[in-house]
Amino acid sequence: MGVFEEILKHPDELYPLLKLKMAVKQSEKQIPNEVHWCFCYSMLHKVSRSFALVIHKLEPQLRNAVCVLYLVLRALDTVEDDTSIATDVKLPILRAFHQHIYDSDWHFSCGTMDCKVLMDEFHHVSIAFLELERGCQVVIEDTIKMMGEGMAKFICKEIETIGDYDEYCHYVAGLVGLGLSKLFHYVGSEDLAPDNLPNSIGLFLQKVNIIRDYLEDINEVPKSRMFWPREIWSKYVNKLEDLKCEGNSEKAVQCLNEMVTNALLHVEDCLNCMSALRDHSILWSCAIPQIMGIGTLALCYNNYQFFQGAVKIRRVVTITVLSPYDVFSIFVFVHICTLGLAAVVFDQTNTKADVYGAFNDFVSIMKTKVDKKDPNATETLSRIEAIQRICRDSGTLNKRKLHIVRNKSAYSPILSNSQFLKLIKMETLWEILKYPDEFYPLLKVKMAVKEAKKQIPPDIHWGFCYTMLHKVSTSFSLVIQQLDTELRNAACVFYLFLRAIDTVEDDMSIAMDVKLPILRAFHQHIYDRDWKFSCGAGDCKILMDGFHHVSTAFLELDRHCQVVIEDMIRQTGEGMAKFICREV
């Protein structure tokens, strides 16, 4: 059932999802009016919305410097990544890039899509750079100079040894960590960290990206990009591209596991670096990418599907990860997602306790996936246990708000809704005696249901919405009843729109040439009080026939909420239409 089903499975994620969506809109409002700054922040949202979100809490001086640093790095990376540029052209550009940033007339057309726009309009970034304080300019210039030299070095050199691998990652990412640390210190927010700590922050994230992007890099046209060190992959295959061949599945997974184990080397430094941060907004901006990084490794580890398609914590997918060994038996349900878990991570990562907790949870997931027959199992377990020990020794695990791993009851009820409601209606003494500890919670739920029904507004359209919500999902109507009125109304309307679009998708009697246009235009229909489409069965048919009531309620919401809901329905409709025409 797609997005709708996932929201049903994890209703506790709906509020963080809405907050994340609102945060995106709020960060977009921070875009300055000046043409060059407007270009910079608009481009940042296009080339990395997640990074734009991560830095939006920083104070303006630091946020501007970090924005410019990121765009200059992305531009430099675009030159390095474009395999169509001749080496004799590329090398001088990489080595002189730290000089080009001072030239407001310089640009170099390369790359594709948004990165091409960035390169074509690079003068806007240069103008913004020239408005920064001199101290920030020096930090950015030094970072770009060293990075350009390092990139140029590895254009002409393959990554043979693990030492080469670490050196390359230092040039393209460790220097970023060092540059950010110097910017944090320059503006007076943080002490200057020892070089090894921010360097490890960069190395860890770069190694996550290199592992995750194996297929994308190996299939690059016109020439493959190979960043996995020969010292590791040559133990398992003759050529790096052989890892994706089905006949090499066992060796491929062992190679992948060694790459993940290598990346875990940097986690201790990452945690020590973040533990020293004082400024909450800086901690938050550093912690989010690190948590998503360790989550990606947990998902990749011992996972042959990695070689069938890129494994990422994407914004459009929720993936349930179950250990092939003993996770199910102990009822640990783990789910790694984008819009779901990423929203929760963005919303609930507020303290160092949350950071330690997330790392502890993710490496615990990884630990359950270790196959003792794997040649690196002992080393992997040793590094995982070292990370767990650091997290435990922090003394903060019982103070956190963010939980990645929960027990089964936190994510999915042991009983289905129908079984649960049936149990509530049981009147025999025998049933009560069988489950005495459940009797009081059952009564409380029953009372909560009645209390929720009392909150139904007198307006006809809102009365229809909340009554329909109780009918199509009593559990969700209970979940949202404690929210403040504005948010509760928005969540109610959003849920009903999702149920309505899901009803259209699920109705097999609707001809394809009728269904597809409805799904793709559903985000427009929600603005039309006169629109309805009769389909579905039972309560869902009533919802579709009375859809004008939901549209009327939607039109009474705050404009900001309308935009968030419209955007999510548009994306949902497009996704549903896509998968109607193809198998999963």
Beta strands, then each sheet from edge to edge (+ up, - down):
strand 1: 318-321
strand 2: 332-337
strand 3: 405-407
sheet 1: 1+ 2- 3+
end
